[in-house]
Amino acid sequence: MSELARRIAITIGALLIYRLGCFIPIAGLSPQAGLLQPNAAARLSIFSLVIFPYLSAAIIIQLFSVVWGRLSALERSGEAGRRRIARYTLSLTLLFAAFQAFGIASTLQSMRGLVAEPSAWFLVSTTATLVGGVFFLVWLSELITRHGIGNGLALILSVGIVAAFPAEVATTIELLRQGAVSGNLVLFNAILSVAVVAMIVLVESARRNVPVQYVARQVGKRVFAPRASVLPIKLNSAGFLIPVTVAPWIFNLPLALATLVFGQTPWLAAAYAHLTYGKPLNIVLISIAVFLLAFIYAARVLDPEHAAAALQKLGGTIPDVAPGDATADHLDRIASLTTVVGAVYLVAVLLIPAALLASGTVLPYNFAGGSVLIVVCTNLDLKKQVRELSRINRGGERI
């Protein structure tokens, strides 16, 4: 079996395991409640939390690394430092997952007739099951990333999104048949979807190429001739996973904590009402959060000072720019400009459906910009990796 075929087999197998787990319901639910039907079971399965607690923990650790120099230094100290960061992330994941899982278990038990035998044991077993599901998916995503194809976290999210698409199409067709929505509205949404996909492909493929000139140098017995090259800077250096998936969580978690502490109070009900998807306040706050996360994550991906030092070490210079601090400042200006463009793009993709909803346009199906972004970017990454693997194997031969 070729390397490419082996990686594809591992990826497909892991994703099949994930999808099968989505239909294993939480133990203790009452069959009479109708929650064990296929569609409902997928929402109340052992993988109900998916990997969102892990993503939330990862962004919190990354935020701390920006403001706390010791954590940032640990992250760059090599393999041992990265392992410690991974342990911190998993510890925080455990905290977030346990909190969310207990909240789900408590909510289920508080609803009459949903739980066969309400008890403390149901709370404990459900919490443990959901937390275990999160950690199993984290392990599965790592398996895909290391031994399969693509980003495991993104693939797991994408598969869940794509799996829901046929049901949404069927719902749209049924609404059309009943006359509940107009054909023009469906056509408008189809055109909008294609336009958003085209914009994502265009921006994710866009690069700002910074020209670099390398002088002649000798390393041991090897002599490298002078050459011209480029330093490609992505228009969206922040990526798509963290800003899009974590931004809504920034507001939902404080509200959930407040509900746990104070209960269902009038001011909390008002806050939830104003922060509902599609409300003006929700659009404004999510936009601010995406901008902040985009800049924070882009700063981690491209450190101008580190890039300038690496260029100088390799004998590279940017034409008409002095080495050292001047190069770092030049790269910082370029990175800031591209990050602004990338952040505007992320906000636009994420909030186009919300803006339409706020304007009174009723969508016939769940067109979520963030979901489209995740699916398209994941497929672009898959295409890139498959192309690389199909070109070269370990021995440099064609696969």
Secondary structure as UniProt FT lines:
FT   HELIX           3..21
FT   TURN            22..23
FT   TURN            27..28
FT   HELIX           31..33
FT   TURN            34..36
FT   HELIX           38..43
FT   TURN            46..51
FT   HELIX           52..67
FT   HELIX           69..75
FT   HELIX           79..110
FT   TURN            112..114
FT   HELIX           120..147
FT   HELIX           152..178
FT   HELIX           183..205
FT   STRAND          207..214
FT   STRAND          217..219
FT   TURN            220..221
FT   STRAND          222..224
FT   STRAND          227..234
FT   TURN            235..238
FT   HELIX           241..262
FT   HELIX           266..274
FT   TURN            277..278
FT   HELIX           280..301
FT   HELIX           304..313
FT   TURN            314..315
FT   STRAND          316..317
FT   TURN            319..320
FT   TURN            323..324
FT   HELIX           325..358
FT   TURN            359..360
FT   HELIX           369..391
FT   TURN            394..395
//
